[in-house]
Each structure stands twice: as structure tokens, then as C-alpha cells.
């Protein structure tokens, strides 16, 4: 399930795209996207750590896009905010060990579904979600 935080991240990035390459303050972005400021700051921190946005402090600081919109996908955003939301089962989580790996029929089927989900989310680029003005 996509979390509210991930939904807000998508909305924030769509709003940020409206500012083009200009740095925008978190206050300005919160207002433009309709996201509570305190919640937005946490989201931007995660997106910055994932290098999806640039952020800098100070009087000339702010937030700007760090990724071309035609390359930035919903999968990038979901993985930056909540990677567990696109993991169908613990045995499919990267780095997890499953003692039934190789013998479990369900594992292989869930892996196929998870790969399809990842591919579908990767195919949805942020640029395709922008409203043409």
C-alpha cells in the first residue's frame, strides 16, 4: 500500500517541478503542494538522502529537483520513502534469508508479481503526471 507520506512526496515533487530549476523554500513548497510544513520537511529529508532533490540551508538555500522529470519514476519515490510498501513478502526483501528459497512455489509466483509491480511503477515517469498549462 502506498503510504500518505509517499503520496505527499509525489505531490511535493509535482509542485516542485512547477518551479523549474529554481530553489524554493520548504514553506513555499508546503503552501504550493498543500502539505503540512512539518511533514514536508521529513519527506524532503528522505528525498534529499536518496538524491532525488537538492537541498541547502541558509538565506539562499532551498529545495530543487535533482533528477530529470522524464527519468524520475514513481518507483524511485516509493523506494526512497517506503521500500517495504512494494515488497510483497519478507522473503522477497533484499538481504533477507529464506530457508525455503528454491523449494517454495509461492515465493516464485510472488517474485513475478513483485517484479511486475516494480516495472509498472518504474514506467510511470513524473513528467507524465504533470498538468499541461
Buried (B, 14 or more C-beta within 10 A) or exposed (E): EBEEBBEBBBBBBBBBBBBEEEBBEBEBBBBBBEBEEEBBBEBBEBBBEBEBBBBEEEEEEBBBBBBEBEEBBBBBBBBBBBEEEBBEBEBBBEEEEBEEEEEBEEBEEBBEEBEEBBEEBBEBBBEEBEEEE
